[in-house]
């Protein structure tokens, strides 16, 4: 399906462990019990245990479990900084996407909010409207939110968003809402990082790279890659001890750590 402006940059979706709405499996009694167990943990302040239970339920195809896991991770990610923020937001978006594509109204609204405010993914008001329209379709209580959002869009964007929402409602979902993130890449090594007000940069495979820039580098030598191979690498984010980059022609982003000295 043509993605009508909804293939936008973002950070990791944990979709490998989940199935889409088209092939989702009904939740088992066991996964429902895991969700209930997670709710008990959460109400008692045992968040680590609650998240474990929700993740296990989500892996079994439980939509409520996926939403609960995504909701927790998204909230935690917004309170964190650096790599933890990136990883939690992206994992949370993955779970929310699974729940949303299984017609969970709160998950649709959460994705809309992330898109509206650029939390974990690039701001896209058109797609935010499309997901929020779905939320209102499944739960009319979201209609006032939809009315508040529509005034931020141009008329042509509203028409496009309505077309996108109609495709979603018919079950034609986007492949993803964010690019998955791999932790590490044997071909790429950060030898140094500089984070300051004048512009952060990394030394990657011997070359310097800033956010928004692109360079050609030779991969770190390994049996799997010829020494003459060149990789086109672009940088999306630089933190104190990590960088988020992309290799041209590859779908997943790369979370690279600064090598200890």
C-alpha positions as CSV (number, residue, x, y, z in Angstrom):
1,X,0.0,0.0,0.0
2,X,1.3,3.5,-0.8
3,X,2.0,5.2,2.5
4,X,0.5,8.6,1.7
5,X,3.2,10.5,3.7
6,X,3.2,8.2,6.7
7,X,6.6,6.7,6.2
8,X,8.5,9.1,8.5
9,X,11.6,8.9,10.5
10,X,11.4,7.7,14.1
11,X,13.1,5.4,16.5
12,X,12.7,1.7,17.1
13,X,9.5,-0.3,17.0
14,X,9.6,-3.7,18.7
15,X,7.5,-5.4,16.0
16,X,9.6,-8.5,15.5
17,X,7.9,-10.1,18.5
18,X,4.4,-9.1,17.6
19,X,2.0,-9.8,14.7
20,X,0.0,-7.1,12.9
21,X,-3.8,-6.8,13.1
22,X,-4.0,-8.8,9.8
23,X,-2.5,-11.8,11.5
24,X,-3.0,-11.2,15.1
25,X,-4.0,-14.1,17.3
26,X,-6.7,-13.9,19.9
27,X,-5.5,-13.6,23.5
28,X,-5.4,-16.7,25.5
29,X,-6.6,-17.1,29.1
30,X,-3.0,-17.3,30.2
31,X,-2.2,-13.9,28.6
32,X,-5.3,-12.3,30.2
33,X,-4.0,-13.5,33.6
34,X,-0.6,-12.0,32.8
35,X,-2.3,-8.6,32.2
36,X,-4.3,-8.9,35.4
37,X,-1.0,-9.8,37.2
38,X,0.7,-6.8,35.6
39,X,-2.2,-4.5,36.8
40,X,-1.7,-5.8,40.3
41,X,2.0,-5.2,40.2
42,X,1.5,-1.7,38.8
43,X,-1.1,-0.7,41.4
44,X,1.4,-1.8,44.1
45,X,4.2,0.2,42.6
46,X,6.2,-2.8,41.3
47,X,6.8,-1.3,37.8
48,X,9.6,-3.7,36.7
49,X,7.4,-6.7,37.5
50,X,4.4,-5.1,35.8
51,X,6.3,-4.4,32.6
52,X,7.6,-7.9,32.5
53,X,4.0,-9.3,32.8
54,X,2.7,-6.9,30.1
55,X,5.5,-7.8,27.7
56,X,4.9,-11.5,28.1
57,X,1.1,-10.9,27.5
58,X,2.0,-8.9,24.4
59,X,4.2,-11.6,23.0
60,X,1.2,-13.9,23.3
61,X,-0.8,-11.5,21.1
62,X,-2.7,-9.8,23.9
63,X,-3.8,-6.4,22.8
64,X,-4.5,-5.0,26.3
65,X,-1.1,-6.3,27.4
66,X,0.6,-4.6,24.4
67,X,-1.1,-1.3,25.2
68,X,-0.2,-1.5,28.8
69,X,3.5,-2.2,28.0
70,X,3.5,0.6,25.4
71,X,1.8,3.1,27.8
72,X,4.3,2.3,30.6
73,X,7.4,2.5,28.3
74,X,6.2,5.7,26.7
75,X,5.7,7.4,30.0
76,X,9.1,6.2,31.3
77,X,10.9,7.2,28.2
78,X,9.6,10.8,28.4
79,X,11.1,11.0,31.9
80,X,14.5,9.6,30.8
81,X,17.4,11.1,28.9
82,X,19.9,9.8,26.4
83,X,19.9,6.3,25.2
84,X,17.3,5.1,27.7
85,X,14.8,7.7,26.4
86,X,15.4,6.6,22.8
87,X,15.1,2.9,23.5
88,X,12.1,3.1,25.8
89,X,10.1,5.5,23.5
90,X,10.8,3.3,20.5
91,X,9.9,0.1,22.2
92,X,6.8,1.8,23.6
93,X,5.8,3.0,20.1
94,X,6.2,-0.6,18.8
95,X,3.7,-2.0,21.4
96,X,1.3,1.0,20.9
97,X,1.4,0.3,17.1
98,X,0.5,-3.3,17.6
99,X,-2.5,-2.3,19.9
100,X,-3.6,0.5,17.6
101,X,-3.6,-1.8,14.5
102,X,-5.8,-4.1,16.6
103,X,-8.3,-1.3,17.0
104,X,-7.4,-0.2,20.5
105,X,-8.7,3.4,20.7
106,X,-6.3,4.6,23.5
107,X,-3.4,3.2,21.6
108,X,-4.5,5.1,18.5
109,X,-4.8,8.3,20.5
110,X,-1.3,7.8,22.1
111,X,0.2,7.4,18.6
112,X,-1.6,10.5,17.5
113,X,-0.2,12.5,20.5
114,X,3.3,11.2,19.7
115,X,3.0,12.4,16.1
116,X,1.5,15.7,17.1
117,X,4.2,16.5,19.5
118,X,7.2,14.7,18.0
119,X,7.7,12.4,20.9
120,X,9.9,9.5,19.8
121,X,9.0,10.1,16.2
122,X,9.1,13.0,13.8
123,X,6.1,15.4,14.0
124,X,3.5,14.7,11.4
125,X,0.1,16.4,12.0
126,X,-1.5,14.7,9.0
127,X,-0.8,11.3,10.3
128,X,-1.6,12.4,13.9
129,X,-5.1,13.4,12.6
130,X,-5.5,10.0,10.9
131,X,-4.7,8.0,14.0
132,X,-6.9,10.3,16.2
133,X,-9.8,9.9,13.7
134,X,-9.4,6.1,14.3
135,X,-9.5,6.6,18.0
136,X,-12.7,8.7,17.6
137,X,-14.2,6.0,15.3
138,X,-13.6,3.4,18.0
139,X,-14.4,5.7,21.0
140,X,-16.5,8.8,20.4
141,X,-15.1,10.5,23.5
142,X,-12.0,11.4,21.4
143,X,-14.1,13.6,18.9
144,X,-13.4,16.8,20.9
145,X,-9.6,16.1,20.6
146,X,-10.1,15.6,16.9
147,X,-11.9,18.9,16.6
148,X,-9.0,20.7,18.4
149,X,-6.4,19.1,16.1
150,X,-8.2,19.8,12.8
151,X,-7.7,23.6,13.2
152,X,-3.9,23.1,13.1
153,X,-4.0,21.6,9.6
154,X,-4.5,23.0,6.1
155,X,-7.7,21.9,4.3
156,X,-5.7,19.8,1.8
157,X,-3.9,18.1,4.7
158,X,-7.2,17.3,6.3
159,X,-8.4,15.6,3.1
160,X,-5.2,13.6,2.9
161,X,-5.5,12.6,6.6
162,X,-9.1,11.5,6.0
163,X,-8.0,9.3,3.1
164,X,-5.3,7.7,5.2
165,X,-7.7,7.1,8.1
166,X,-10.2,5.5,5.7
167,X,-7.4,3.1,4.6
168,X,-6.6,2.3,8.2
169,X,-10.2,1.7,9.1
170,X,-10.5,-0.8,6.2
171,X,-7.5,-2.7,7.6
172,X,-4.7,-1.4,5.3
173,X,-2.2,-0.4,7.9
174,X,1.3,1.2,7.3
175,X,4.2,-1.3,7.6
176,X,5.4,0.7,10.6
177,X,5.3,4.2,12.2
178,X,9.0,4.3,13.2
179,X,12.3,2.7,12.0
180,X,13.5,-0.2,14.2
181,X,16.8,0.3,16.0
182,X,19.6,-2.2,16.2
183,X,21.9,-1.9,19.2
184,X,25.4,-1.9,17.7
185,X,26.8,-2.8,14.2
186,X,30.0,-4.7,13.8
187,X,30.9,-2.6,10.7
188,X,30.8,0.7,12.6
189,X,32.8,2.0,15.5
190,X,32.8,5.3,17.3
191,X,36.3,6.4,18.3
192,X,35.2,9.6,20.0
193,X,32.3,12.0,20.7
194,X,32.1,15.7,21.4
195,X,28.9,17.1,22.8
196,X,28.8,20.9,23.2
197,X,26.8,24.0,22.3
198,X,28.7,24.6,19.1
199,X,27.5,21.3,17.6
200,X,28.0,17.7,18.6
201,X,30.1,15.4,16.5
202,X,31.4,11.8,16.5
203,X,34.5,10.2,15.0
204,X,33.1,7.2,13.1
205,X,35.4,4.8,11.4
206,X,38.0,7.5,11.3
207,X,35.7,10.2,9.8
208,X,33.9,13.0,11.6
209,X,30.1,13.3,11.5
210,X,27.5,15.7,12.8
211,X,23.8,15.4,13.2
212,X,22.2,15.8,9.8
213,X,25.4,15.1,7.9
214,X,26.3,12.1,5.7
215,X,29.7,10.5,5.1
216,X,31.2,7.6,3.2
217,X,33.3,5.3,5.5
218,X,35.0,2.0,5.1
219,X,33.6,-0.7,7.4
220,X,35.6,-2.0,10.3
221,X,37.4,-5.1,8.9
222,X,35.6,-8.4,9.3
223,X,35.3,-11.6,7.4
224,X,31.8,-10.7,6.2
225,X,32.8,-7.4,4.6
226,X,35.3,-6.6,2.0
227,X,37.9,-3.9,2.9
228,X,37.0,-2.0,-0.3
229,X,33.3,-1.7,0.6
230,X,32.0,1.8,1.4
231,X,29.0,2.6,3.6
232,X,27.0,5.8,3.4
233,X,26.2,6.7,7.0
234,X,23.9,9.6,8.1
235,X,23.6,10.8,11.7
236,X,20.2,11.4,13.5
237,X,21.2,12.0,17.1
238,X,24.3,12.3,19.3
239,X,24.4,11.8,23.0
240,X,27.1,11.8,25.6
241,X,27.9,8.1,25.1
242,X,26.0,7.1,22.0
243,X,25.0,8.0,18.5
244,X,21.9,7.1,16.4
245,X,22.9,6.6,12.7
246,X,21.5,5.0,9.6
247,X,23.3,3.1,6.8
248,X,21.9,4.0,3.3
249,X,19.8,1.2,1.9
250,X,19.1,-0.5,5.2
251,X,15.8,-0.1,7.1
252,X,17.0,-0.2,10.7
253,X,18.7,2.6,12.6
254,X,21.9,1.8,14.6
255,X,22.4,2.7,18.2
256,X,26.2,2.9,18.5
257,X,28.0,3.2,21.8
258,X,31.2,5.1,22.4
259,X,34.1,2.7,22.9
260,X,35.6,2.8,26.4
261,X,39.1,4.1,26.6
